Amino acid sequence: MVVTLVLSILVAVVVLYLFLTRNFKFWKKRGIPCPDGALPGVGHFGELVTMTTTFSECVRKIYNANRNHSMVGIYNFTSPTLIVLEAELVKTVMQTSFSNFHENGFKIDPNLDPLFANNPFFTYGDKWVTGRKRLTYAFSSMRLKILLESVKQVCEKFEGYLEKKLGKTGKVELELKDLFARFTAQVVTGAGYGVDGLCFDDERESESFYTLGKSFLEPTFWNNIIFTLVFFMPLLSKIFRVRALPKKADHFFRTLIADIMEQRRREETRRNDFLQLMADLERTEGEKFDMEMITSHAVSFFIDGYETSSTSLSFVGFNLASHPEVQEKLREEVVSVLNKYNGVITYDALKEMTYMDQVFNESQRLLPAVGFLDKVCTEETDLRGSDGLVCHVPSGMHILIPVMGLQRDSRYWEDPEVFDPERFSNERKHSIEKYAYLPFGEGPRMCVGQRMAQLQIKACLAALLRKYRLELSSKTRVPLKLTGSTFINAAEGGLWAIIRPI
């Protein structure tokens, strides 16, 4: 009896092992280099499962260890996946052969997560074309000027919040991601929906959009498990009915957006927000949009505007606090430009702040919010590297683009670990290898919200730097270590700074 049981267990273990490693000779058969260390079931991403590092860092480590190749094959859990390691191949995937790689690699189950599934980042085909067209309309220069009116109101609340925190002590120590998440959540609710997000109201913090966003976007242990299941183990996600957007948040957004859209359709008074632009576009096209699609766009506006923008802002703040000479030069530009506009933050004033663009771009190079891109092959093709490697890519295969690796590669950047905004000066920026700098992606699927993100980030920095100075707190662990998370990069222990008035 015991012998039979032991044999049954051994057979089951062997069968499971063979099943989990069934693809592990895929790359050897095709003559494509493959790193050692693939583990049954998790492939080359054991550190992601144990949450000891980020997916971006996993990909970057593979990039750094294989830079002598143009491409390398890995196992993304059990699936053979190709990482392209040179800028010219990135260009092929994202631009030249876009028709062969026009879908992003992550798919969301529309039955479990309908609002997430309709996010333009996850859609493809006609649905993606329609969604991108509408968002491009919303983020044109003329309409960004309209949205800026709401952003300026948030800047005033932001300054009032800091004044209150400073009190009589003359300084305050704050965690930058937390501070800027309040700002971006308030922008999203104001410029997005035309409502007060309560993000600077300490007494009503539990009701705020800041708290709502944290509940499912903050890289906590539980949220990391959810996102790992949804994006990397969709079969398990489906079996256990795991969804990225919680039911409570789904219901909240549906109810809120439906009510606001009815107001926008009914009222003649125009508002300065994203949903007003959607109502205007409805009138232009002569038909009501599907409410689920509008709600998906509104949720996308919230997630992209809240989380990635606050992450980018916090890394900019860290770099400014770490480099006081850069901070002072940027402050001089902000004050000088705003003086020309009577102290008012305008669209044209922000456009003139070119050194701010340099600082932002360099911060994005060193510490992007997301350090990788995932594309899927939609029509089989060959990828040819400069070293003679040729990979026949079948339809359905995922292609990983190591953004963090490329952006810190000494072949493309001089002293890549040094924070140097002058890389992006007018004199030097033209020498940058375009496809080695990808914080917003590139090609036809480049982030459609890039200009809105930059607008709110520049407005926030202008409001902050004209009145306050950032100093790095001893609470910030330097050098930075990224906390174990699935997607969005975050610093372990937080990014703490001391803020003082000028």
C-alpha positions as CSV (number, residue, x, y, z in Angstrom):
1,M,0.0,0.0,0.0
2,V,2.7,2.4,1.0
3,V,4.9,1.4,-1.9
4,T,2.0,2.0,-4.3
5,L,1.3,5.4,-2.8
6,V,5.0,6.4,-3.1
7,L,5.2,5.2,-6.7
8,S,2.0,7.1,-7.6
9,I,3.5,10.3,-6.1
10,L,6.7,9.8,-7.9
11,V,4.9,9.3,-11.2
12,A,2.8,12.4,-10.6
13,V,5.9,14.5,-9.9
14,V,7.7,13.2,-13.0
15,V,4.6,13.9,-15.2
16,L,4.2,17.4,-13.7
17,Y,7.9,18.1,-14.2
18,L,7.7,16.9,-17.9
19,F,4.6,19.0,-18.4
20,L,6.2,22.2,-16.9
21,T,9.4,21.8,-18.9
22,R,7.9,20.6,-22.2
23,N,9.1,23.7,-24.0
24,F,12.5,23.9,-22.5
25,K,14.4,22.8,-25.7
26,F,12.5,25.2,-27.9
27,W,15.4,27.7,-28.3
28,K,18.1,25.2,-28.6
29,K,16.4,23.6,-31.5
30,R,16.3,26.9,-33.3
31,G,19.9,28.0,-32.6
32,I,18.9,31.0,-30.5
33,P,20.9,31.7,-27.3
34,C,19.0,31.0,-24.1
35,P,20.3,31.8,-20.6
36,D,20.7,29.0,-18.1
37,G,18.6,28.8,-14.9
38,A,15.1,28.3,-16.2
39,L,13.0,26.7,-13.5
40,P,10.0,24.3,-14.1
41,G,6.7,26.3,-14.2
42,V,8.3,29.8,-13.8
43,G,11.0,29.7,-16.4
44,H,13.4,32.7,-16.0
45,F,11.1,34.6,-13.7
46,G,11.6,32.9,-10.3
47,E,12.5,36.2,-8.7
48,L,9.2,37.7,-9.8
49,V,7.2,34.8,-8.2
50,T,9.1,35.3,-4.9
51,M,8.6,39.0,-5.2
52,T,12.2,39.8,-4.6
53,T,12.5,42.1,-7.7
54,T,10.4,43.6,-10.5
55,F,9.6,42.2,-13.9
56,S,11.5,45.1,-15.3
57,E,14.6,44.2,-13.3
58,C,14.3,40.5,-14.3
59,V,14.3,41.5,-18.0
60,R,17.1,44.0,-17.4
61,K,19.4,41.4,-15.8
62,I,18.9,39.1,-18.8
63,Y,19.7,42.0,-21.1
64,N,22.9,42.9,-19.3
65,A,24.1,39.3,-19.3
66,N,23.5,38.8,-23.0
67,R,24.5,42.1,-24.6
68,N,26.9,40.3,-27.0
69,H,23.8,38.9,-28.8
70,S,21.2,40.7,-30.8
71,M,18.4,38.6,-29.3
72,V,17.9,35.9,-26.7
73,G,15.2,33.3,-26.1
74,I,13.8,32.9,-22.6
75,Y,10.9,31.1,-20.9
76,N,8.3,33.4,-19.6
77,F,6.9,30.9,-17.1
78,T,6.3,28.0,-19.6
79,S,6.0,30.1,-22.8
80,P,9.0,30.6,-25.1
81,T,9.5,34.4,-25.4
82,L,12.0,36.4,-27.4
83,I,13.9,39.4,-26.0
84,V,15.3,41.8,-28.6
85,L,18.5,43.3,-27.4
86,E,19.5,46.0,-30.0
87,A,17.8,49.2,-30.9
88,E,17.5,48.3,-34.6
89,L,15.4,45.2,-33.8
90,V,13.3,47.3,-31.4
91,K,12.6,49.6,-34.4
92,T,11.6,46.6,-36.5
93,V,9.1,45.4,-34.0
94,M,7.6,48.7,-33.0
95,Q,7.7,50.6,-36.3
96,T,9.1,49.0,-39.5
97,S,7.1,45.7,-39.2
98,F,4.3,47.1,-37.0
99,S,1.7,45.1,-39.0
100,N,3.4,41.9,-37.7
101,F,3.5,43.1,-34.1
102,H,0.5,45.4,-33.7
103,E,-0.9,44.0,-30.5
104,N,0.4,44.5,-27.0
105,G,1.2,41.3,-25.3
106,F,-1.2,41.5,-22.3
107,K,-4.8,40.4,-22.8
108,I,-7.6,40.9,-20.3
109,D,-10.6,38.6,-20.0
110,P,-13.6,40.8,-20.9
111,N,-15.9,38.6,-18.9
112,L,-14.0,39.1,-15.7
113,D,-12.7,42.7,-16.3
114,P,-14.8,44.4,-18.9
115,L,-13.6,48.0,-18.1
116,F,-9.9,46.9,-18.1
117,A,-10.4,44.8,-21.2
118,N,-11.6,47.9,-23.1
119,N,-8.6,50.0,-22.1
120,P,-6.9,51.0,-25.4
121,F,-3.6,49.5,-24.1
122,F,-5.2,46.0,-24.2
123,T,-7.5,46.4,-27.2
124,Y,-6.6,45.6,-30.8
125,G,-8.2,45.7,-34.3
126,D,-11.1,48.1,-34.9
127,K,-11.7,48.6,-31.2
128,W,-8.2,49.9,-30.7
129,V,-8.4,52.2,-33.8
130,T,-11.7,53.8,-32.6
131,G,-10.4,54.2,-29.0
132,R,-7.1,55.7,-30.0
133,K,-8.9,58.1,-32.4
134,R,-11.1,59.4,-29.5
135,L,-8.2,59.8,-27.1
136,T,-6.1,61.5,-29.7
137,Y,-9.0,64.0,-30.1
138,A,-9.1,64.6,-26.3
139,F,-5.4,65.2,-26.0
140,S,-4.8,67.6,-28.9
141,S,-3.1,70.9,-28.2
142,M,-6.3,72.9,-28.2
143,R,-8.0,70.5,-25.8
144,L,-5.0,70.2,-23.5
145,K,-5.3,74.0,-23.0
146,I,-8.9,73.4,-21.9
147,L,-7.8,70.6,-19.5
148,L,-5.0,72.8,-18.1
149,E,-7.6,75.1,-16.5
150,S,-8.6,72.2,-14.2
151,V,-4.9,71.3,-13.6
152,K,-4.2,74.9,-12.5
153,Q,-6.9,74.7,-9.8
154,V,-5.3,71.6,-8.5
155,C,-1.9,73.4,-8.4
156,E,-3.5,76.0,-6.1
157,K,-4.9,73.2,-3.8
158,F,-1.5,71.5,-3.9
159,E,0.3,74.7,-2.7
160,G,-2.4,75.2,0.0
161,Y,-1.8,71.6,1.2
162,L,1.9,72.1,1.5
163,E,1.5,75.4,3.3
164,K,-0.8,73.7,5.8
165,K,1.8,70.8,6.3
166,L,4.6,73.3,6.8
167,G,2.7,75.1,9.6
168,K,5.0,77.0,11.9
169,T,8.0,74.6,11.7
170,G,9.2,75.9,8.3
171,K,9.8,72.4,7.0
172,V,8.0,69.1,6.4
173,E,9.2,65.6,5.7
174,L,7.0,63.8,3.2
175,E,7.1,60.6,1.1
176,L,7.2,61.9,-2.5
177,K,5.1,59.1,-4.1
178,D,2.4,59.7,-1.6
179,L,2.5,63.5,-2.1
180,F,2.4,63.4,-5.9
181,A,-0.2,60.6,-5.9
182,R,-2.6,63.1,-4.2
183,F,-1.8,65.7,-6.9
184,T,-2.3,63.3,-9.8
185,A,-5.5,61.8,-8.3
186,Q,-6.9,65.3,-7.9
187,V,-6.0,66.2,-11.4
188,V,-7.6,63.1,-12.8
189,T,-10.9,63.7,-11.0
190,G,-10.9,67.4,-11.8
191,A,-9.6,67.4,-15.4
192,G,-11.1,64.0,-16.1
193,Y,-14.5,64.0,-14.4
194,G,-15.0,67.6,-13.2
195,V,-15.5,66.5,-9.5
196,D,-13.5,67.1,-6.3
197,G,-11.3,64.2,-5.6
198,L,-10.9,65.2,-1.9
199,C,-7.2,64.2,-2.2
200,F,-5.9,67.2,-0.1
201,D,-8.6,66.8,2.6
202,D,-7.1,64.9,5.5
203,E,-10.4,64.6,7.3
204,R,-12.1,62.9,4.3
205,E,-9.1,60.9,3.0
206,S,-11.0,57.6,3.3
207,E,-13.5,59.0,0.7
208,S,-10.9,60.3,-1.7
209,F,-9.9,59.1,-5.1
210,Y,-6.3,59.0,-3.8
211,T,-7.4,56.2,-1.4
212,L,-9.5,54.5,-4.1
213,G,-6.5,54.4,-6.4
214,K,-4.2,53.1,-3.6
215,S,-6.6,50.3,-2.9
216,F,-5.9,48.4,-6.1
217,L,-2.9,50.1,-7.7
218,E,-0.4,50.3,-4.8
219,P,2.3,47.6,-5.1
220,T,1.2,45.7,-2.0
221,F,1.8,42.0,-1.5
222,W,-1.8,41.2,-2.4
223,N,-2.1,43.5,-5.3
224,N,1.2,42.0,-6.8
225,I,-0.3,38.5,-6.5
226,I,-3.5,39.8,-8.3
227,F,-1.6,41.4,-11.2
228,T,0.8,38.4,-11.5
229,L,-2.2,36.1,-11.9
230,V,-4.1,38.5,-14.3
231,F,-1.2,39.3,-16.6
232,F,1.1,36.3,-16.4
233,M,-1.2,33.4,-15.4
234,P,-4.5,34.2,-17.2
235,L,-5.7,30.6,-16.9
236,L,-5.4,30.6,-13.1
237,S,-6.9,34.0,-13.1
238,K,-9.9,32.7,-15.0
239,I,-10.2,29.6,-12.8
240,F,-10.1,31.6,-9.5
241,R,-12.1,34.6,-11.0
242,V,-9.4,37.1,-10.2
243,R,-9.8,40.5,-11.6
244,A,-7.5,43.6,-11.8
245,L,-10.3,46.1,-11.1
246,P,-12.2,45.1,-8.0
247,K,-16.0,44.8,-8.3
248,K,-16.5,47.7,-5.8
249,A,-14.3,50.0,-8.0
250,D,-16.0,48.8,-11.2
251,H,-19.4,49.6,-9.8
252,F,-18.2,53.0,-8.5
253,F,-16.8,54.1,-11.8
254,R,-19.8,52.9,-13.8
255,T,-22.2,54.8,-11.6
256,L,-20.2,58.0,-11.5
257,I,-19.4,58.2,-15.2
258,A,-23.0,57.4,-16.2
259,D,-24.3,60.2,-14.0
260,I,-21.7,62.7,-15.2
261,M,-22.2,61.9,-18.9
262,E,-25.9,62.4,-18.6
263,Q,-25.2,65.9,-17.1
264,R,-22.8,66.7,-19.9
265,R,-25.3,65.7,-22.5
266,R,-28.1,67.6,-20.9
267,E,-26.4,70.8,-19.8
268,E,-25.5,73.7,-22.2
269,T,-22.8,75.0,-19.9
270,R,-19.4,73.6,-20.9
271,R,-16.9,72.2,-18.4
272,N,-13.2,71.9,-18.7
273,D,-12.8,68.1,-18.4
274,F,-12.3,64.9,-20.3
275,L,-15.9,63.8,-20.1
276,Q,-17.0,67.1,-21.6
277,L,-14.7,66.4,-24.5
278,M,-16.3,63.0,-25.0
279,A,-19.8,64.6,-24.9
280,D,-18.6,67.1,-27.5
281,L,-17.2,64.3,-29.7
282,E,-20.5,62.5,-29.5
283,R,-22.3,65.6,-30.9
284,T,-19.7,65.9,-33.6
285,E,-20.1,62.2,-34.7
286,G,-23.9,62.4,-34.3
287,E,-24.4,59.4,-32.0
288,K,-24.2,58.4,-28.4
289,F,-21.1,56.4,-27.5
290,D,-21.4,53.0,-25.7
291,M,-21.3,53.8,-22.0
292,E,-19.0,50.8,-21.2
293,M,-16.5,52.2,-23.7
294,I,-16.7,55.7,-22.3
295,T,-16.3,54.3,-18.8
296,S,-13.3,52.3,-19.9
297,H,-11.7,55.5,-21.3
298,A,-12.4,57.3,-18.1
299,V,-10.9,54.4,-16.0
300,S,-7.9,54.5,-18.3
301,F,-7.6,58.2,-17.8
302,F,-7.7,57.6,-14.0
303,I,-5.2,54.7,-13.9
304,D,-2.7,56.2,-16.4
305,G,-3.0,59.7,-15.0
306,Y,-2.9,58.7,-11.4
307,E,-0.3,55.9,-11.0
308,T,2.3,56.2,-13.8
309,S,2.3,60.0,-13.5
310,S,2.8,60.1,-9.8
311,T,5.5,57.5,-10.1
312,S,7.3,59.6,-12.7
313,L,6.9,62.7,-10.6
314,S,8.3,61.0,-7.5
315,F,11.4,59.9,-9.4
316,V,11.9,63.4,-10.8
317,G,11.6,64.8,-7.2
318,F,14.1,62.3,-6.0
319,N,16.6,63.3,-8.7
320,L,16.1,67.0,-8.0
321,A,16.6,66.4,-4.3
322,S,19.8,64.4,-5.0
323,H,21.2,67.0,-7.4
324,P,20.6,70.5,-5.9
325,E,22.5,72.2,-8.7
326,V,20.0,70.8,-11.2
327,Q,17.1,71.8,-9.0
328,E,18.4,75.4,-8.7
329,K,18.9,75.7,-12.4
330,L,15.4,74.4,-13.0
331,R,13.9,76.8,-10.4
332,E,15.6,79.7,-12.1
333,E,13.9,78.7,-15.4
334,V,10.5,78.3,-13.7
335,V,10.6,81.7,-12.0
336,S,12.0,83.4,-15.1
337,V,9.3,82.0,-17.4
338,L,6.4,82.5,-14.9
339,N,7.4,86.2,-14.4
340,K,6.8,86.7,-18.1
341,Y,3.3,85.4,-17.6
342,N,2.4,87.4,-14.5
343,G,3.0,84.3,-12.3
344,V,0.2,82.3,-14.0
345,I,0.9,78.7,-15.1
346,T,-0.3,78.8,-18.8
347,Y,0.1,76.3,-21.6
348,D,2.6,78.5,-23.4
349,A,4.6,79.1,-20.2
350,L,5.0,75.3,-19.6
351,K,6.0,74.9,-23.3
352,E,8.8,77.4,-22.7
353,M,10.3,75.4,-19.8
354,T,12.7,73.5,-22.0
355,Y,15.1,72.7,-19.2
356,M,12.2,71.1,-17.3
357,D,11.7,68.8,-20.3
358,Q,15.4,67.8,-20.1
359,V,15.1,67.0,-16.4
360,F,12.0,65.0,-16.9
361,N,13.4,63.1,-19.9
362,E,16.6,62.2,-18.1
363,S,14.7,61.1,-15.0
364,Q,12.5,58.9,-17.3
365,R,15.7,57.4,-18.8
366,L,17.2,56.4,-15.5
367,L,13.9,55.5,-13.7
368,P,11.0,54.8,-16.0
369,A,7.7,54.1,-14.4
370,V,7.5,50.8,-16.4
371,G,10.8,49.2,-17.6
372,F,9.7,46.8,-20.3
373,L,7.3,46.5,-23.2
374,D,5.6,43.3,-24.4
375,K,4.4,42.8,-28.0
376,V,2.9,39.8,-29.6
377,C,3.5,38.6,-33.1
378,T,0.3,38.6,-35.1
379,E,1.7,37.4,-38.4
380,E,4.8,35.1,-38.6
381,T,8.0,36.7,-39.7
382,D,11.8,36.6,-39.5
383,L,13.8,38.9,-37.2
384,R,17.5,39.3,-38.2
385,G,20.1,40.6,-35.8
386,S,23.3,42.5,-36.7
387,D,25.3,39.5,-35.4
388,G,23.8,37.1,-38.0
389,L,21.2,35.5,-35.7
390,V,17.9,34.9,-37.4
391,C,14.7,33.9,-35.6
392,H,11.6,32.8,-37.3
393,V,8.9,34.2,-35.1
394,P,5.6,32.3,-35.2
395,S,2.3,34.0,-34.8
396,G,1.3,34.3,-31.1
397,M,4.9,34.5,-29.8
398,H,5.6,37.3,-27.3
399,I,8.5,39.8,-27.8
400,L,9.9,41.5,-24.8
401,I,11.6,44.9,-25.2
402,P,14.0,45.7,-22.2
403,V,13.4,49.4,-21.8
404,M,15.5,49.7,-18.6
405,G,18.3,47.8,-20.2
406,L,18.4,49.9,-23.4
407,Q,18.1,53.2,-21.4
408,R,21.2,52.4,-19.3
409,D,23.4,50.8,-22.0
410,S,26.8,52.3,-22.5
411,R,26.6,51.6,-26.2
412,Y,23.9,54.2,-26.5
413,W,24.6,56.5,-23.5
414,E,27.8,58.0,-22.2
415,D,28.1,57.4,-18.4
416,P,24.6,55.8,-18.4
417,E,24.3,55.7,-14.6
418,V,24.9,59.4,-14.2
419,F,21.9,61.8,-14.0
420,D,22.7,64.4,-16.7
421,P,19.8,66.4,-18.1
422,E,22.2,68.0,-20.7
423,R,21.8,64.7,-22.7
424,F,18.5,66.1,-23.9
425,S,19.7,69.7,-24.7
426,N,19.0,71.1,-28.2
427,E,22.7,70.5,-29.0
428,R,22.8,66.9,-28.0
429,K,19.4,65.4,-28.2
430,H,19.6,64.7,-31.9
431,S,22.4,62.2,-31.4
432,I,20.1,60.0,-29.1
433,E,19.3,56.6,-30.6
434,K,15.5,56.9,-30.8
435,Y,14.7,53.3,-30.1
436,A,17.0,53.1,-27.0
437,Y,14.7,55.6,-25.2
438,L,11.2,54.3,-24.8
439,P,9.5,55.6,-21.6
440,F,6.3,56.1,-23.6
441,G,6.9,53.5,-26.2
442,E,7.3,54.3,-29.9
443,G,5.6,53.7,-33.2
444,P,1.8,53.7,-33.9
445,R,1.0,52.4,-30.4
446,M,3.1,55.0,-28.6
447,C,1.3,56.2,-25.4
448,V,-1.6,58.4,-26.4
449,G,-1.7,60.1,-23.0
450,Q,2.0,61.2,-23.1
451,R,1.2,64.9,-23.6
452,M,-1.4,65.0,-20.9
453,A,1.0,63.3,-18.5
454,Q,3.8,65.7,-19.3
455,L,1.4,68.7,-18.9
456,Q,0.3,67.8,-15.4
457,I,3.8,66.8,-14.3
458,K,5.3,70.1,-15.6
459,A,2.5,72.1,-13.9
460,C,3.1,70.3,-10.6
461,L,6.8,70.9,-10.7
462,A,6.3,74.6,-11.6
463,A,4.0,75.1,-8.7
464,L,6.4,73.3,-6.3
465,L,9.7,74.8,-7.3
466,R,8.7,78.4,-7.5
467,K,8.0,78.3,-3.7
468,Y,9.7,75.3,-2.2
469,R,13.1,73.5,-2.1
470,L,13.5,69.7,-2.0
471,E,16.2,68.1,0.2
472,L,16.8,64.3,0.3
473,S,15.8,62.8,3.6
474,S,17.9,60.2,5.4
475,K,14.8,57.9,5.3
476,T,15.4,57.4,1.6
477,R,17.6,54.4,1.0
478,V,20.4,55.3,-1.4
479,P,21.3,53.7,-3.8
480,L,17.7,53.0,-4.6
481,K,16.4,49.4,-4.6
482,L,13.2,48.8,-6.5
483,T,10.6,46.9,-4.5
484,G,9.4,43.6,-5.8
485,S,6.3,44.4,-7.9
486,T,4.8,43.2,-11.2
487,F,4.6,46.4,-13.3
488,I,5.1,49.9,-11.9
489,N,8.5,50.6,-10.5
490,A,8.7,51.8,-6.9
491,A,11.5,52.4,-4.5
492,E,11.8,50.1,-1.5
493,G,11.2,52.1,1.7
494,G,9.8,55.0,-0.3
495,L,11.3,58.3,-1.6
496,W,11.4,60.7,1.3
497,A,12.3,64.4,1.1
498,I,12.3,67.5,3.3
499,I,10.4,70.4,1.8
500,R,11.2,73.9,2.8
501,P,9.9,77.3,1.5
502,I,12.3,79.3,-0.6
